[in-house]
């Protein structure tokens, strides 16, 4: 598959079809192709010998798609950055990636306002050239950038189009996740590869249920892509049913554990739609396994499986010695194959710890626990202090490191509060260096504000508990088990 050529083709054959709708603004395929060519031409002329990353900063504007393709066509991997990220985080990402530019929607609009690029020669990506870099939470407090190549992305999209039966029929895909979250790759490129329409809902819509439902009513969505948490929120309203979204024929989930009750409710309210569960880390290009969740599956398994591996990929469960374990036995999920990324940008130390060669393929140690049953993979949570919260992968150590960097904080431990065997919210236990002034509420607000300037909102704990000392394990470490008991 030549994904760029496939997308460009829609600019020639269906130029007036909407490629993206966001905030009432429509971007056609003609505009997407012409403007991305203009941007690519500009980048090639401005940075003739440079193939460094380019940051694309915004929130679901049409210009972000133009920016993504313009970067790829000039052989510059793009870094998607959402406006929900605080300036401190954006600066850290740009610095770590050694990005040459940071482009905002207004910048892209200005660079692409004229007609069509003349004498434009695309820089074609080779299989192992980077297509995009998505930054995830890092245990040291610094984000780490996962490099996904053209080969990885095209392998993923080829599988998805074949398995899901998406034809060149003008599907309308829901885009719920910000582009800085790799779940969005699933809807973005499935849509563009098939000449579909990506229908984005922005953070203002999500914050106001009435506005969200008004968007749904006019969307014409045929394929729903979101985290399970977002669907759970929508299901809390009785009006979320087939009459609201009569065209939906598929619910497609990734990013966190799909609860059986969510799948069951969707099948009940949308009887003509399929529900699909997928699994995969950012490092293995969005998703690696999948399964359709039917009523039969729901009846058989109290915890839902995440399915079988995509063709050309090997997913095994290993013990601590690196050997495969028998079915039913828990171990670490190891992924190897054509969808495994190239490592972490400018972090050979982190890359060597997690990426390795296995049976002739690039392989990745996920840090996820899992087991096989009936030839199906089941996800059993994290082996370390990394969690999934509302679809976002979070390193607990990242939050703790940033908390400890705040004024007057001596030590901090962050614990996920669990509900129905999934992370519901975060609780921070904090020891101050000196007794602070003000009430507990005022101190909590002060810490939340300080963290909010350093981390995305989804990484800021909901609750704060202030202690003089932490309970300790025999090894002298904070006893997280005893701290967790305080929030039961």
C-alpha positions, -999 to +999 in steps of 0.1 A: +000+000+000+011+035-008-010+054+017-002+089+005-009+080-031-042+064-019-052+096-001-041+118-030-063+097-053-094+109-035-084+145-043-086+135-080-116+112-081-139+128-054-124+163-049-156+178-034-162+150-008-156+163+028-124+148+042-128+165+076-156+183+094-148+201+127-167+228+144-189+233+114-159+238+091-155+215+061-123+205+044-127+188+011-103+163-004-094+188-031-084+213-005-066+188+017-044+176-012-037+210-027-029+227+006-008+198+019+012+200-013+018+237-008+029+231+028+052+203+017+067+225-010+074+252+016+090+228+040+112+213+013+124+247+002+128+261+037+145+230+051+162+215+020+187+192+038+166+187+069+143+158+078+138+167+115+104+164+131+078+192+129+053+199+157+016+204+147-001+222+175-039+227+176-072+212+185-089+193+156-087+222+131-087+213+094-052+228+093-039+200+115-047+174+088-031+196+062-001+199+085+002+161+089+001+153+052+023+183+043+050+170+067+048+135+054+050+146+018+082+165+026+096+136+046+094+153+080+077+132+107+050+152+124+044+154+161+007+160+169+002+183+199-032+192+213-039+225+230-049+207+262-012+201+267+004+228+290+032+250+276+057+233+298+048+199+283+049+212+247+083+228+253+096+195+267+084+175+237+098+200+212+131+200+230+133+162+233+124+156+196+147+184+184+119+196+162+127+221+136+094+239+136+062+242+156+032+250+133-001+262+146-034+264+125-029+301+117+007+294+105-005+266+082-034+287+069-010+315+060+015+292+043-012+275+022-036+303+013-025+306-023-037+282-051-017+252-060+020+243-057+039+244-090+069+222-097+063+203-065+083+171-061+072+150-032+099+134-010+086+098-009+091+079+024+108+046+025+094+017+046+115+026+076+112+064+074+093+080+103+057+090+095+047+104+129+060+106+165+035+104+193+047+113+229+035+092+258+040+096+295+075+088+308+084+074+343+111+101+350+087+130+345+099+135+309+077+125+279+090+099+254+084+100+217+074+068+199+086+067+163+061+051+139+073+044+103+055+043+070+058+005+071+042+003+105+013+025+096+006+009+063+007-025+079-018-014+104-041+003+079-040-026+055-051-050+082-079-027+094-094-022+060-093-059+052-107-070+086-134-044+090-145-045+054-142-008+049-147-002+012-144+030-009-179+039+001-177+072+020-178+060+056-182+087+082-158+081+112-162+096+146-130+113+159-133+116+196-097+114+207-073+144+203-047+139+176-020+137+202-035+104+214-027+075+190-063+062+191-070+090+166-047+073+141-073+046+139-101+069+127-080+094+108-062+071+084-090+046+081-111+075+069-086+091+046-075+058+031-111+050+020-122+084+009-143+087+040-152+117+061-137+123+096-162+139+119-144+155+148-161+165+181-141+190+200-136+195+238-164+221+240-189+196+226-177+169+250-180+192+280-216+201+272-239+171+266-266+191+248-240+204+223-226+169+219-259+153+210-266+181+186-234+173+169-242+136+168-277+143+153-262+160+122-230+139+119-242+109+099-216+088+117-213+052+104-182+041+124-178+051+160-142+052+173-136+061+209-123+050+242-147+028+262-149+055+289-164+080+264-190+055+253-198+048+290-204+085+295-228+087+266-247+056+277-256+074+310-281+093+289-312+073+278-312+093+246-280+077+234-295+051+211-301+041+175-326+069+168-298+095+176-273+078+154-293+057+128-263+052+105-239+037+130-230+001+120-198-003+140-185+006+175-147+003+175-128+006+208-091+009+218-071+026+245-084+009+276-104-020+290-138-025+275-162-034+303-188-061+295-217-039+306-207-012+281-206-037+252-239-052+263-257-018+265-244-009+231-257-041+216-290-035+232-294+001+222-279-003+187-291-037+176-279-033+140-243-023+150-212-044+157-190-039+187-152-045+183-126-046+210-089-040+202-056-039+221-022-025+214+003+000+228+014+032+210+048+014+203+030-012+181+010+013+160-024+017+178-038-018+179-024-053+174-053-076+183-090-075+178-123-093+183-160-087+176-179-087+209-211-107+204-237-117+229-222-152+228-188-137+239-205-118+266-222-149+280-190-169+279-164-145+294-169-123+325-138-102+314-137-096+277-109-109+255-089-085+233-088-110+205-063-124+181-032-109+165-032-092+132-016-111+103+022-107+102+023-101+139+033-124+167+018-118+202+031-140+229+029-141+267+064-145+283+076-152+318+103-132+335+130-153+317+117-145+283+100-179+276+065-184+264+040-195+291+013-221+287-023-211+280-040-198+311-008-187+327-002-150+333+029-132+320+041-102+300+026-095+266+053-094+239+046-080+204+067-086+174+061-079+137+057-053+110+037-029+132+063-025+159+077+010+160+113+022+156+119+031+192+119+063+212+133+094+195+168+104+208+165+080+237+186+049+229+187+040+265+149+036+267+147+020+233+172-007+242+152-016+274+119-021+256+127-029+219+146-060+207+148-085+178+127-116+181+124-143+155+136-119+128+112-091+137+113-060+157+097-067+191+084-047+220+081-056+257+047-040+265+049-042+303+013-054+301+002-086+318-019-110+299-029-146+293-043-168+266-075-187+268-093-205+240-066-190+216-078-155+226-056-129+244-068-114+276-054-082+290-047-085+328-035-050+336+000-035+341+031-052+354+046-019+366+032+015+376+018+024+342-019+026+340-047+034+315-071+061+326-100+071+304-080+057+274-048+076+282-016+057+291+000+073+321+032+066+339+025+071+376+062+081+380+057+110+356+030+126+378+050+119+410+081+135+395+062+166+385+045+168+419+078+166+437+091+194+416+065+218+430+074+243+457+072+229+493+065+193+482+089+169+499+075+137+486+045+124+467+029+091+458+000+087+433-024+058+434-052+049+410-086+046+426-102+015+412-138+009+403-151-023+388-114-034+382-105-003+362-088+029+371-115+055+378-094+085+390-061+094+406-054+101+442-022+119+453-006+115+487+016+144+495+042+153+523+051+190+525+085+202+534+070+228+558+035+232+571+017+252+545-007+281+551-043+278+542-069+251+544-066+216+529-089+227+500-067+257+493-035+236+493-052+211+470-062+238+446-027+252+447-011+218+438-037+212+411-029+246+395+009+239+397+005+205+381-019+219+355+010+241+343+032+211+338+009+182+328-023+175+308-056+177+327-061+140+325-029+135+345-039+158+374-052+138+404-088+143+414-081+139+452-052+150+474-044+135+508-019+152+530+003+131+553+033+137+576+050+104+566+043+075+543+039+039+555+070+020+545+077-015+532+105-036+548+127-023+519+121+013+530+099+022+501+065+039+503+040+011+509+015+017+481-007-012+492-013+005+525-019+039+509-044+023+485-063+010+515-069+046+526-090+053+495-112+022+495 
